Amino acid sequence: QLQLVESGGGLVQPGGSLRLSCAASGFTLDTYVIGWFRQAPGKERERVSCMSSSSGGWRNYVDSVKGRFTISRDNAKNTAYLQMNSLKPEDTAVYYCAARASFRGSLCTPYGMDYWGKGTLVTVSS
């Protein structure tokens, strides 16, 4: 069964850190574009960060998280990560990881991914 499972969400105070994990099963992540997306209540799902397959070498971030969040992958563990530092209340959302086969191109949008996890809730509040 092909699936992505996120973990690592929770409640954190402003200024704190969390590391989200995205474990893949049924396929290997190293040939996939990986994306982290988030959706806050009443808002559309937005792209947070994407990275290429292992052979690509690019990463990008939405402006609001640049310098605070870092996307990475561990191919040996078939897992992707999103390290989130200096968290702000406006980062509160359900965070989803997603993957797109790299042979289909590097598009990384909420509408172009092949597989999605079910999400993990991040709440930043004092």
Buried (B, 14 or more C-beta within 10 A) or exposed (E): EEEBBBEBBEEBEEEBEBEBBBBBEEBEBBBBBBBBBBBBEEEEBBBBBBBBBBEEEEEBBBEEBEEBBBBBBEEEEBBBBBBBBEBBEEBBBBBBBBBBBBEEEBEBBBEBBEBBBEBBEBBBEE
